[in-house]
């Protein structure tokens, strides 16, 4: 089957992906038949969500054996950090996998909903933490309707502001470390070897912070 690059993820997804909403109300036996057809057709991308009825439970038994075959995207309609984290972990368990390739805010259809997920304590905080912990490679947003493009652009703007502020804080952190080192030498007479070790650790922390700040935020419309 023909494939196309799936945005900044770099994954070459098949032009037809499997929308697991079809598994909302289906027996495991029937789901197994469909999964066999999906594999036979060469489909390599699955889109699933907790709101799709029994979909996660039906796909789960296939993941231990076939996880490497699929780019696995999941979503949540939870709008708070706590709620999103809870549903994230539940989805991992139901799908019998340790990580997602993509995890998204599901069905953001108004600016008010976008406000809810991007505010302090909103779902976006859980997404960023999950990515930092290696539980998902990419994070994003989905939606419906004519307002979707406007919402996506605003979501990207807000997310970039969060990342830039994070990097600015890291920058000030580094400056603070060097100034503290100077004070330690001149005022408290610390040994040079101790200072060098301290600066090495601080530098490593800064590098890690910058790497964690490089989160990719992908957005795309969907049809449920």
PLY file of the C-alpha trace (Angstrom):
ply
format ascii 1.0
element vertex 224
property float x
property float y
property float z
element edge 223
property int vertex1
property int vertex2
end_header
0.00 0.00 0.00
1.18 3.53 -0.76
2.66 5.42 2.17
3.17 9.08 3.00
5.28 10.86 5.56
3.16 11.55 8.64
4.22 15.12 9.32
7.18 15.77 11.61
6.98 12.27 13.07
8.84 11.01 10.01
6.76 7.85 10.02
5.71 6.62 6.59
2.07 5.86 7.29
-0.11 4.00 4.82
-2.58 6.28 3.03
-5.36 4.23 4.63
-5.03 3.95 8.40
-7.21 1.89 10.71
-9.73 4.02 12.61
-10.60 1.83 15.57
-13.97 3.50 16.16
-15.21 0.58 14.06
-14.49 -1.64 17.08
-16.90 0.27 19.32
-19.33 -2.64 19.66
-17.86 -5.83 18.28
-16.94 -9.29 19.56
-13.30 -10.29 19.94
-13.76 -12.96 17.27
-15.00 -10.41 14.74
-12.31 -7.94 15.78
-9.66 -10.61 15.21
-10.93 -11.18 11.66
-10.73 -7.46 10.94
-7.22 -7.21 12.39
-6.11 -10.05 10.15
-7.47 -8.14 7.14
-5.77 -4.94 8.32
-2.42 -6.71 8.50
-2.93 -8.49 5.19
-3.71 -5.14 3.53
-0.44 -3.73 4.85
-1.99 -0.99 7.00
0.63 0.24 9.47
-1.12 2.97 11.46
-3.88 2.63 14.10
-5.94 5.47 15.58
-7.80 4.54 18.76
-9.38 6.23 21.78
-11.11 5.31 25.07
-14.28 6.91 23.72
-14.39 4.29 20.96
-16.30 1.79 23.06
-14.49 -1.56 23.30
-11.84 -0.66 20.71
-8.84 -0.61 23.06
-9.83 -3.93 24.64
-10.25 -5.57 21.23
-6.94 -4.31 19.84
-5.03 -5.05 23.05
-4.56 -8.82 22.50
-2.82 -8.06 19.19
-0.26 -5.61 20.52
2.17 -7.96 22.32
2.83 -9.70 19.00
2.21 -6.96 16.44
3.13 -3.71 18.23
6.21 -3.17 16.07
4.11 -3.32 12.92
1.96 -0.30 13.80
2.30 3.40 14.47
-0.09 3.57 17.43
-1.98 6.78 18.10
-4.31 7.23 21.06
-6.36 10.15 22.41
-8.16 11.45 25.46
-11.15 13.71 25.99
-10.01 14.46 29.54
-9.19 18.14 29.91
-7.29 18.15 33.22
-3.77 16.98 33.95
-4.95 14.46 36.53
-7.72 13.10 34.31
-5.47 12.86 31.26
-2.74 11.01 33.16
-5.28 8.55 34.56
-6.77 7.82 31.14
-3.32 7.64 29.55
-2.27 4.85 31.89
-5.58 3.05 31.52
-5.24 3.09 27.72
-1.71 1.67 27.93
-3.03 -1.15 30.08
-6.04 -1.93 27.86
-3.92 -1.84 24.73
-1.26 -4.03 26.36
1.58 -1.74 25.34
4.23 0.21 27.19
4.28 3.29 24.96
2.38 5.24 22.31
3.79 6.71 19.15
1.31 9.59 19.35
-1.01 10.82 22.08
-3.52 13.61 21.42
-6.13 15.89 22.95
-9.27 14.42 21.43
-11.98 16.54 19.81
-10.99 20.08 20.78
-13.80 21.94 19.05
-13.88 25.33 20.82
-11.40 27.88 22.13
-12.86 27.29 25.58
-11.81 23.63 25.40
-8.37 24.70 24.23
-8.18 27.06 27.22
-9.01 24.14 29.51
-6.24 21.84 28.22
-3.54 24.53 28.00
-4.17 26.26 31.34
-2.18 25.43 34.47
-3.25 21.96 35.56
-4.60 21.22 32.08
-4.17 18.03 30.07
-1.22 19.43 28.09
0.94 19.24 31.21
0.31 15.50 31.41
1.14 15.09 27.71
4.48 16.89 28.06
5.38 14.85 31.13
4.47 11.61 29.36
6.76 12.50 26.48
9.59 13.38 28.84
9.19 10.00 30.50
9.40 8.24 27.14
5.79 7.03 27.23
4.87 8.70 23.92
7.04 9.93 21.08
4.72 12.69 19.90
1.81 14.70 21.24
-0.95 16.53 19.38
-4.52 17.66 19.03
-7.57 16.59 17.04
-10.89 18.25 16.33
-13.85 18.66 14.06
-15.67 21.42 12.22
-14.90 24.65 10.42
-13.18 26.20 13.45
-10.58 23.41 13.66
-7.79 25.15 11.63
-8.05 28.29 13.79
-7.91 26.21 16.96
-4.88 24.25 15.71
-2.95 27.43 14.92
-3.70 28.87 18.36
-2.74 25.55 20.00
0.62 25.59 18.23
1.23 29.21 19.23
0.53 28.47 22.89
2.65 25.33 22.88
5.64 27.15 21.34
5.36 29.84 24.02
5.53 27.14 26.71
8.66 25.61 25.15
10.40 28.96 24.68
9.70 29.97 28.27
11.12 26.63 29.39
14.31 27.26 27.46
14.55 30.79 28.85
14.31 29.42 32.38
17.07 26.92 31.53
19.22 29.81 30.28
18.79 31.76 33.51
19.47 28.56 35.44
22.86 28.20 33.72
23.80 31.83 34.41
22.81 31.37 38.03
25.04 28.31 38.35
28.10 30.15 37.02
27.52 33.12 39.33
27.10 30.77 42.28
30.35 29.03 41.33
32.17 32.37 41.30
30.84 33.19 44.76
31.83 29.73 46.01
35.43 30.29 44.88
35.89 33.91 45.96
33.86 33.97 49.17
33.68 30.42 50.50
37.06 29.25 49.11
35.78 26.00 47.61
38.38 23.70 46.10
38.63 23.98 42.25
38.07 20.24 41.82
34.76 20.47 43.69
33.69 23.46 41.58
34.50 21.63 38.32
32.51 18.59 39.38
29.55 20.78 40.35
29.65 22.66 37.03
29.83 19.38 35.10
26.69 18.10 36.82
24.89 21.42 36.29
25.86 21.39 32.62
24.47 17.90 32.19
21.21 18.96 33.81
20.97 21.94 31.45
21.53 19.76 28.39
18.84 17.35 29.55
16.43 20.24 30.15
17.01 21.55 26.63
16.48 18.08 25.16
13.24 17.69 27.09
12.12 21.05 25.80
12.25 19.82 22.20
8.75 18.39 22.25
6.99 18.01 18.92
3.36 19.04 18.87
1.37 17.68 15.94
-2.20 18.53 15.03
-4.67 17.15 12.57
-8.35 16.95 11.83
-10.10 13.65 12.18
-13.29 11.95 11.24
-14.77 9.84 14.05
0 1
1 2
2 3
3 4
4 5
5 6
6 7
7 8
8 9
9 10
10 11
11 12
12 13
13 14
14 15
15 16
16 17
17 18
18 19
19 20
20 21
21 22
22 23
23 24
24 25
25 26
26 27
27 28
28 29
29 30
30 31
31 32
32 33
33 34
34 35
35 36
36 37
37 38
38 39
39 40
40 41
41 42
42 43
43 44
44 45
45 46
46 47
47 48
48 49
49 50
50 51
51 52
52 53
53 54
54 55
55 56
56 57
57 58
58 59
59 60
60 61
61 62
62 63
63 64
64 65
65 66
66 67
67 68
68 69
69 70
70 71
71 72
72 73
73 74
74 75
75 76
76 77
77 78
78 79
79 80
80 81
81 82
82 83
83 84
84 85
85 86
86 87
87 88
88 89
89 90
90 91
91 92
92 93
93 94
94 95
95 96
96 97
97 98
98 99
99 100
100 101
101 102
102 103
103 104
104 105
105 106
106 107
107 108
108 109
109 110
110 111
111 112
112 113
113 114
114 115
115 116
116 117
117 118
118 119
119 120
120 121
121 122
122 123
123 124
124 125
125 126
126 127
127 128
128 129
129 130
130 131
131 132
132 133
133 134
134 135
135 136
136 137
137 138
138 139
139 140
140 141
141 142
142 143
143 144
144 145
145 146
146 147
147 148
148 149
149 150
150 151
151 152
152 153
153 154
154 155
155 156
156 157
157 158
158 159
159 160
160 161
161 162
162 163
163 164
164 165
165 166
166 167
167 168
168 169
169 170
170 171
171 172
172 173
173 174
174 175
175 176
176 177
177 178
178 179
179 180
180 181
181 182
182 183
183 184
184 185
185 186
186 187
187 188
188 189
189 190
190 191
191 192
192 193
193 194
194 195
195 196
196 197
197 198
198 199
199 200
200 201
201 202
202 203
203 204
204 205
205 206
206 207
207 208
208 209
209 210
210 211
211 212
212 213
213 214
214 215
215 216
216 217
217 218
218 219
219 220
220 221
221 222
222 223
